[in-house]
Amino acid sequence: MISYNQVPTALRYPGAYVEIDGSQAGLGGDIPTVLLVGQKLATGTAPAGQVVRVSSVADAVAKAGAGSMLAQMAARYRAIDPTLDLYLLPYADNGAGVAATGTLTVTAAPTVAGTLALYIAGRLVSVGLATGQTTTQVAAAIVAAMTDADLPVTATSALGVVTLTAKHKGTCGNNIDLRTNLYGEPTPTGLALTLAALAGGTGDPATGTLSAILGLQRWWYVALGINDAATLAAWHTESQRRYAPPVQAGFRAFTAFRGDYATAATFGTAKNYEHIACLSLELNPTSTWEAAAIVAAAAGPKLYNNPVESLEGTPLTGMVGVSYHDWTNSNSLLYKGMSVMQMTRDGSCSIKRLISMYQFRPDGSTDDAYLDINAGEVMERIRYEQRIGAIKRFTGTAAAKTNEGYRPGLRITTIDDVRAYLLSLYQHTLMQEFGWVQEYGYYKDHLVVEQDPTNPSRFNYLDTPVVLSPFYILAGRAQFRKVAA
């Protein structure tokens, strides 16, 4: 006897009754969501500490403020990925924080008229200078030329000294790059400047209770513009909570660190986060928060398309490279939880290898289980396919250990049904269609399915998927001879 949901068994009134069941018809999924986490300015209309959707870069500017961390992140993200749904999690500056400051001291005025090419976080400020100006006038001209609302600093001048102040309080301002002649522009004849990097920024915003802030919505990819130790630790805890049951909807998070090899190595070895990837920027111009958004936009959609493919060579559009870690230091950082990029002669950058910050087991021994950021992603996707397929197939059925001759049409699930479902999903979907897994024979031989001995309404299984790995290294040995042996 066939089981029905809506057509009653106690039915004598004549007619044709056909119920429509769409439980097996669904084929597609929802569009992935991306969350940009950073600081807003007081001019931004979005409430601090609450997730908001953004429809465009202009919308992000309105909600976070022109020149804010989040507005810049949104612009960088959308320049690469126009597809995935974008949200902001804005934080107000810490009221007890201090903004970083730096100086540009004019030590000699130009003797010939010219144009100074000043770059702040990679953004050009063109300063027209005239013959006969004093050092004080040159400094005032520099401030007057800083009309771009997207600059991450404000400026004042006095007695030939330009003082730059980060728009945001906190450690983020310490990562604002300051330099001249980024692309080899000539300095006006006679002009002499002394630059002091921005520093002294302290007091980052507190994350708050992330589980409450993020709610029940799934966030696939997260760009962390704020990445002090406390912030990363909080997001690590939340990533583990969401990755595990009962939530089972984790995310991959991306951030960036600016510093030389020694400071990058120190930063990386102090972390152990399997769902967070941190790109080492060395001392290049792009700000850490913009770099985080760039990496998220470059890697997130590609991981979603295929979680086991290598990310090597994926362009980091908008990233500006001037110098980078050499082979030795880059290889070393890949053993210290830090991801690395590569750059061409024109300064274009791309991913070399994107790894998680996970490095150690709880006992301190090294562990590469979650080395590549792909590992957590592919296991999450496999679990999702298993869960959704099981819900469609088994919801509303009865549980029996074995099939003892039940009539076709009865909704009864047995150990063999669960086993057959898992094997079919593995072989036909995960392996043959998606190309995420391999070794079907091994999987089949090691699959264990049982009816729970104390709860007959529950089936337990242990499976051992053998996932594909991203291809990064080809090693060979050329043993040449002068004559054939």
N, C-alpha and C positions, 0 to 999 in steps of 0.2 A: 504493500500500500504506500502510495506517494504521500509524503508529509507536506502540508500546506501551512502558510502563515495567515491567510485571510479567508480562504474558502472554508466554511465550516463543515465539519464531518456530519453533524446533525442537520441534514438538508433534504427536504422532500419537495419544496416548491419548484416546479418545472422551470428550466432555463439553462443557458450556457454560461458558466461562471469561470472566468480566466483572470487569475491574479498576475500582476506584472512585478517581477523581481529583478531589480537592477544591481543586486549585490555582487554579481560576477562580471559586470560590464565595464567597470572603471578601468581605464588604461593609463591615464596621465596623472601627473602630480602637480603640486602648486609651484609657483615661481619662487626660487630661492630668495631669501632676504639677506641684506648686508647691513651691518650696523657700524656706523662711524662714532667713535667715542673720543670726545675731546672737550676743550674749554670754549665757552662762549663769552662774548663781551656784553656789557650792560645794555648796549644798543640792540641786541638781539631779542626778538619777541618770544622765543621759545622758553617755557618754564624750565628752570634748572632741575636736573635729576629726574626728568621724565622723557621717555622715548617719544620722538615725533617723526612722522613721515615727511619726506621732502620730495617735491615734484620736479625740481630743477635746481641748477646752481644758484639762480637768482633767489629762489625760495630759501635755500640754505643760507645765503647772505642775509636775507631778511630775518631769519630765525636765529642765527648765531652772531650776526654783526659783521660788517665789512672789515676785512683784515684779521678776523678771528681764526683760531686754529681750525675750528670745524668748517668754516666757510672755505678755507683753503683746501682742506681734506676733500670736501665734496667736489670742488672743481677738479682736483687731481683724479679723483675716482671716476667721475663722469667723462673725463677726457679719454679714458680707456674703455670703460664698460658702460654702454648705454642701456643695458637690458635688465639686469637684476633689480629688484625693488630696494630702494635706499632709504635708510632711517638714520636719525641722529640721536645720540644720547649726550646732551649738553650739560656741562658742569660750569657753575660760576667759579670765578677765582676764589681761592682760599682767602678769607678776610684777613688772616694773620700772615699771609704770604708777602714776599718781597719780589719785585720785578727785577730782572737782570738788567744791568747797564753796561755800556761800552762807550769808548770815546774815539774820536777821529780828530787828531791835533794837526793843524796846518802849521808847519814849521818854516815854510818858505812859500811866498806867493809866486804865481806864474810870471814869467818875463815876456811870454808870447801868448796871445789869445788862443784858447783851445777848449776841448771838451773833456771833462773828467768822467770816466766810466766807473761808477761806484756800484757794487753789487751787494745787496742785503738779502740773505737767504736765496741767492740765485736770481733775484729780481734786479733789473737794471734801473739805476737812477742816473740819468744823463745831466751833468752840471756844466752849463756854459760859463766859461771864465774869460775875463778881459784883462788886457795888459794894464798894469797900474793898480790893480786891486790890492788891498792890504790883506794880511792873513785873517783879520777879523771879518773883512768883507767876503773873503772866500768861504769862510765857515758859514756866514749868513746865506750865501748863495747855495751852498749844499743843502741847508735846511729848506730853503725856498723851493728847491727842485724836488723835494720829497712830497709830491702831490698824489702819488698812487695810494688810494685808500686800502689797497690789498697788502701794503707793506706791513710786516709784523712788528714794527717799532714806531715810536714817535721820536721827535728830535727837537733839540734846542741848541742855541749857540751863544757863546760869550768869549770874547778875547781870543778868537782864533781856535776855540775848542768846540767841537760838535759832540753833544752828549746824546746817545741813543738809549732809549728805554723800551724794553719789551712791552707790548700791549697787554700781555698776560703776566700775572704774577706766577711764581713757581719756577721749577727747574727747567721747564721747557725753554725759557729764554736763554739759558746757557748754551743752547744748541743752535742759536741763530748765527749763521756764517756771515762774516764781514770781510770783504776784500775788494780790490780794484783790478781792473783790466783782466777780467775772467777769460775773455777770448783774445787776449793779446793786444788790446787797444793801447795806443800810445798815451803816456801821461803828458799833459801840457808842459812845455819847456819851462824849467825853473820851479815848478810846483813840487813841494815835498810834504809828505803826510806821514804821520805815525798812527797806526791803528792799534787799538787795545780791544781785544775780543770781549763780547758780552759775557758777563759772569755775575755771580752774586745772587742769582735767582733762587729763592727757597719757598717752601710751603706749597705743596700740591694739593688739589682738592681731594677730599675723602670720597671713596667710591659709594658709600652707603650700602644698603642691603640689596645686593644685585638680584637675588631671587625674586624680591618684591618689585624691583624696578623693571626687570625684564619681563615679568609676567609669564603667561603660558605660551606665548608665541614662540615659534622656532626661529632661531637666528643661525643661519648657515655659516656666515663668515663675518668676522669682527675685525675692524682696524682700530688699534689702540694708539691714539695720538698722545695719551698720557701713559708713561711707562716707568714711573718710579717703582721702587721695590715693593711698596705696600700695594700699589695698584695692580702690578703683575701678580702678586700673591693672591689677591682677591679674585681676579679673573681666572686664575688657575683653579682655585677652589670651586668656583662656579662652573668651570668647564668640566671638572670631574663629576660634579653633581648631575649635570645635564647629560653627560655621557653614560652614566650608570642608570639601571632601573631605579625607580619606576619612570623617570622622565624619558630616557632613551632618545634624546634629541640634542646631541652635542653640537659644538661649533669648532671651527678652526679659527684661531686669532693670529693676527699679524701685527708686528711692531718693528721698530728700527732703533739702532743705537749708533751714536756718533762718537768716534774716538779712535785713537791709534790702536795698534795690535795689543799692546799690554793692557790697556783699559778695557778693550772689548773682551779679551780673554778672561779678565777678572770678573767682568759683568756676567759672562756666560756661565762660567763654572759655578757661580753661586745660585744658579737656577736649575730646576728639574721639572719642566712643564711639558707634558706630552702633547698638548693641544695648542701650544703657542709657538710660533716661529718668529725669530728676531733676526733681521738682516743687519749685518755690520756695514755701516756706511763709510768707514774710515773718516777722513776729514773733508768730505765733499760738500758742495754748497747746499744741496737740498735739505730742508728741515726734516727732523725725525718724524714729525706728524704727517707731513706730506708724503714722505717715503713710505710710511705705514699704509696710507691710502693707496699709493701706487702699487705696492706689493699685493694688497688685497684685491685690487681691480685686475691685476695681471694673473694672479694665481687662482683666485676663487672660481671664476667662471670655467677655467680650464680643469680644475679639480672636479667641478660639478659635471662637466662633459665626460670625463674619464678619470676616475680617482687613482688609477695605477700608472698612468703615463708620466714620463719624465717631464719636469718643468724646465729643464735646461734650455737656454736660448730664448725663453719667453721674454719679450721686450718689456722693459720698465720705462714706459713712455713718460717723459717729463722729468726723469731723474738725470741730473747733470754730474758727470764724472770728470774729475781732474787728475786724481791719482788714486791708487788702490793698493791693498795688501798684495805682496808678492806671493808666488806659488807656495812657498814654505809656510808663511803665516796664514794664508787662506786654508791650506790643508789642516793646519793646527787648529784653527778656529772651528772647523767641522768636527773636531773631537771635543769641543767645549760648548756645544749647544748653540753655536752662532752660524747663521746662514750667510752665504757669500754670493756676490754678483761678479760679473765681468764687464769690462768696458772697452770700447773701441777707441781708435785714435781721435775721433771727432767728439768723444765724450758721451756717446750713446751707451746706455747700460742695459743689461739683461740678466736674468737669473742664471747663476751657475749651479747652485744646489740649495734647495730650500728644505731645511731640516727643522725638527722640533727642538725644544730646549730640554727634552728628556734625556738623561744620561745615566742615572743610577737606580738600582733597586733599593728598597728600604734599608738593606744591610750595608749599603755603600758600594757594593760591587757594580762594575760597569754593565750596562744593559743597552742594546741597540734595538730592542723590540719596536720602539716607536721612533726610530732614527729619522726617516723621511716623514714629512708632514702627510704624505700619502697614506701611511699606515693606519692612522686613526680614521681618516676619511673613508678608506675602502671598507674597513670593518663596520663602520657606522652604516654605510650604504648596503652592505650585505645584510646586516641585521634588519634594516628597514624593509628590504624586499621580503625577508623571511616573515616578519611581523605582518605586513600588509597582506601577503598571500595567505597566511594562516587565518587572519581575521575574515577574509573573504570566503575561505574554504570551510572553516570549521565552526564559525559562530552559529549558535542555535542548534547544535547537534547534541546527541547523547554520547557518552563515553563507554566503550567496552574494550576489554583486553584483546579479544580476537573476534573474528567474524565467524559466528556459529550457524551460518545459513540464514542470515536475516534477508528478508525479501528486498529486492531492488527498490529504491525510492525512499526507504527509511533513512532518516538522517542520523546515522550512527558513525562515530569515528573510532577507529581501532589503532593499535600500535602500528600495524602494517600500513594503515592509511597515512599516518604521520610520517613514517619512514619513506614511503613512496613519494609523498609531497616534497620532502627535503631533498631526496635524491634527484627528482625531476627538476626542481628549481636549480639545484647546483649544476647539473649537467646541461640542461637546455637553455637556461636563462643566464646564470652567473658565469658559466664557462663559454658556451657556444655563442650566445648572443652578445653578452657584454664584454667578454674577454677579461674578467677580473680574477678568475681563479684557474687552477690547473689540478692535475693528479686526481681525476675522478675515481679511479680504482682505489687509491689510498683513502679518499674521503668515504667511499662506500664501505670499505672494510673496517673502518674505525668509527662509523656512525653507531651510536647507542641510543635507542628509544625505549622508554619504559613507562608503564602506568604507575603513578605514585602509590607505594604500598599503604600509605596512611590516608591518602586523599584520592579516591577513585575518579574524581572530577578533573584530575590534573594529569597531564602527560609531561614527562621530563625527557630531555634529549641532550646528548653531548656530541657535538660535531667538531671536525678539525679541518676547516677550510684552508687550503694552501693557496695563498694569494700571490698574484704576480707582483714583482717589484719594478720600480722605475729603472730604466737602463741608463747608467751613468759612466761605466768604465769598461773599456776593452783593453785587455792586456795580452801581449804576444811576445814570443821570443824568436828572433831571426837568427838561426844558427847557420851561418854561411860556410861554404867550402870553396876551395880553389879548383878541385876536381871532384867528379862524382865517385863515391866510394863503390 
